[in-house]
């Protein structure tokens, strides 16, 4: 019996990684996080200080994600082996989701 192998294009997880990176960067550096979590009632300096701490923790996951994305494309053995490439990109996408999740839940707690 023949095996049918269905794969996805490597560009799909790469685009997902870049979109999640853009969302994270805009939330942390462009003030989207401050607007979402610190606009209103409480004093802004206290909330922004707490959100900065959350952003730092989230940044650790973002750094892992960025390194895995770069490794998937820059390490020659990863480019040649689809399984290794998929592992790197899978870890990268999961790390981006974790970074976004930490930023969201931390922002909710920073309120």
C-alpha positions in Angstrom: 0.0 0.0 0.0 1.4 3.4 -1.0 1.7 6.2 1.6 0.4 9.6 0.8 2.3 12.4 2.3 0.5 15.7 2.7 2.8 18.6 3.6 2.3 22.2 4.1 4.4 24.9 2.5 7.1 26.3 4.7 5.9 29.8 4.0 2.7 29.3 6.0 4.3 28.9 9.4 6.8 31.6 8.5 4.1 34.1 7.7 2.3 33.0 10.9 5.5 33.7 12.9 6.0 37.1 11.3 2.3 38.1 11.9 2.5 37.1 15.6 5.8 38.9 15.9 4.3 42.0 14.4 1.3 41.8 16.8 3.6 41.3 19.8 5.9 44.2 18.7 3.0 46.6 18.2 1.6 45.6 21.6 4.8 46.2 23.4 6.6 49.0 21.5 3.8 50.9 19.8 1.6 51.4 22.8 -1.2 49.0 21.9 -0.7 47.2 25.3 -0.9 50.5 27.2 -4.0 51.5 25.4 -5.7 48.2 25.9 -4.8 47.7 29.6 -4.0 51.0 31.1 -6.4 53.4 29.5 -8.9 54.7 32.1 -9.4 54.6 35.9 -6.1 53.9 37.5 -3.0 56.1 37.6 -1.1 55.5 34.4 2.4 55.4 35.8 1.6 52.4 38.1 -0.2 50.5 35.4 2.5 51.1 32.9 5.2 50.0 35.3 3.3 46.7 35.9 2.8 46.3 32.1 6.5 46.9 31.5 7.3 44.0 33.9 4.8 41.8 32.0 6.3 42.8 28.7 9.8 41.8 29.9 8.6 38.3 30.8 6.7 38.1 27.5 9.9 39.2 25.8 11.7 36.0 26.9 9.2 33.9 25.0 9.5 36.3 22.0 13.2 35.9 22.0 12.9 32.1 21.9 10.4 32.4 19.1 12.6 34.8 17.1 15.7 32.6 17.5 13.7 29.4 16.4 12.4 31.2 13.4 15.8 32.4 12.4 17.3 29.0 13.1 14.8 27.3 10.9 15.8 29.4 7.9 19.5 30.0 8.6 20.8 26.7 9.7 21.6 24.7 6.5 20.7 21.3 8.0 17.3 22.7 8.9 16.6 23.9 5.4 17.5 20.5 4.0 15.4 18.4 6.4 11.7 19.2 6.4 11.2 17.5 9.8 13.9 19.7 11.5 12.5 22.8 9.8 9.0 21.9 11.0 10.2 21.4 14.6 11.9 24.7 14.7 8.9 26.5 13.2 6.5 24.7 15.4 8.4 25.7 18.5 8.6 29.3 17.2 4.8 29.5 16.6 4.1 28.0 20.0 6.6 30.4 21.7 4.9 33.4 19.9 1.5 32.2 21.2 3.0 31.9 24.7 4.4 35.4 24.4 1.1 36.8 23.3 -0.7 34.9 26.1 1.7 36.1 28.8 1.2 39.7 27.5 -2.6 39.3 27.5 -3.0 37.6 30.8 -0.4 39.8 32.5 -2.1 42.9 31.1 -5.3 41.7 32.5 -3.6 41.3 35.9 -1.9 44.7 35.6 -5.2 46.5 35.5 
